[in-house]
Amino acid sequence: MELRDYQNKAVSEVRAAISSGNKRVVMVLSTGGGKSLIFAEIIRLARERGNRCLFLVHRRNLVLQMAETIREHVGCDVGMIMAGHESETEAEVQVGTIQTFTRRLHFDELSCNRFFVD
């Protein structure tokens, strides 16, 4: 799927903000504007550079939606970090709920979580 001009602009602006050192970048777009596709493109570009990606959301349906969008747009395996799903930490792209992610993350046991260990 090809991005629209405003979506390409959003991708460029978010990446520029991150590159300039901002750690908390906010993107606002109306319903149906293609936020999932924009973030899938950002993830695709990050993967081209060899980066692992973690995308967290607040709702289960958004995890499923985003994982499918990434599979279709980026063409890679996606691990899901969500209640009722066993974590697939070997996948280079992870999508999960914030709640489950914080419950499963044990900083004193990083060796058990391959997504965070280089």
C-alpha positions in Angstrom: 0.0 0.0 0.0 1.3 3.4 -0.9 1.2 6.2 1.7 -0.6 9.5 1.0 1.4 12.7 1.0 0.2 13.7 4.5 1.2 10.2 5.8 4.7 10.5 4.3 5.0 13.9 5.9 4.0 12.4 9.3 6.6 9.6 8.9 9.3 12.1 8.1 8.4 14.5 10.9 8.2 11.7 13.5 11.6 10.3 12.4 13.1 13.8 12.4 11.9 14.4 15.9 13.4 11.1 17.1 16.7 11.8 15.3 17.0 15.2 16.9 16.9 13.5 20.3 13.3 13.7 21.3 12.3 10.7 23.3 8.5 11.4 23.6 7.1 12.3 20.2 3.4 12.8 19.8 1.6 12.4 16.5 -2.1 13.5 16.2 -4.2 12.4 13.3 -8.0 12.0 13.0 -9.9 8.7 13.0 -9.3 6.9 9.7 -6.2 9.0 8.9 -3.9 5.9 8.8 -2.0 6.0 12.0 -1.4 2.2 12.0 0.0 2.4 8.4 2.2 5.4 9.4 3.7 3.5 12.3 4.1 0.4 10.2 6.1 2.5 7.7 8.3 3.9 10.6 8.8 0.3 11.8 9.7 -0.8 8.2 12.3 1.9 7.9 13.7 1.1 11.4 14.0 -2.6 10.4 15.9 -1.7 7.2 18.5 -0.2 9.5 18.6 -3.4 11.6 16.7 -2.1 14.6 14.3 -4.1 16.7 11.0 -2.4 17.4 8.5 -2.4 20.3 5.0 -0.9 19.8 2.8 -0.6 22.9 -0.9 0.2 23.0 -3.6 0.2 25.6 -6.1 -2.2 24.1 -6.1 -5.8 22.9 -7.9 -5.0 19.6 -5.2 -2.5 18.8 -2.5 -5.2 19.3 -4.2 -7.5 16.8 -4.8 -4.7 14.3 -1.2 -3.4 14.5 0.3 -6.8 14.3 -1.7 -7.6 11.1 -0.8 -4.2 9.6 2.9 -4.7 10.3 2.8 -8.3 8.8 1.2 -6.9 5.7 3.2 -3.7 5.3 6.6 -4.7 6.7 6.5 -8.4 5.8 8.0 -9.7 9.0 7.1 -11.8 12.0 5.5 -10.0 14.9 5.6 -11.1 18.5 2.6 -10.2 20.7 2.9 -9.3 24.3 -0.6 -9.7 25.6 -2.6 -11.6 28.2 -3.6 -14.9 26.9 -0.7 -15.1 24.4 2.7 -16.6 25.1 5.4 -14.0 24.3 7.3 -14.6 21.1 10.4 -12.7 22.1 12.5 -14.0 19.2 10.6 -11.8 16.8 12.4 -8.5 16.0 9.1 -6.6 16.1 7.0 -6.8 19.2 3.5 -5.4 19.6 1.8 -5.5 23.0 -0.4 -4.0 25.6 1.3 -1.7 28.1 -0.3 -3.5 31.0 1.0 -7.0 30.1 4.4 -5.6 29.1 5.0 -4.0 32.4 3.8 -7.1 34.3 6.1 -9.4 32.3 9.2 -7.3 32.4 11.6 -8.1 35.2 14.6 -5.9 35.0 16.6 -8.3 37.2 15.9 -11.1 34.8 16.7 -9.6 31.5 18.6 -12.7 30.4 15.1 -14.4 30.2 13.8 -11.8 27.9 15.6 -12.1 24.5 14.0 -9.0 23.1 16.0 -6.7 25.5 19.3 -8.5 25.5 21.8 -7.8 22.7 
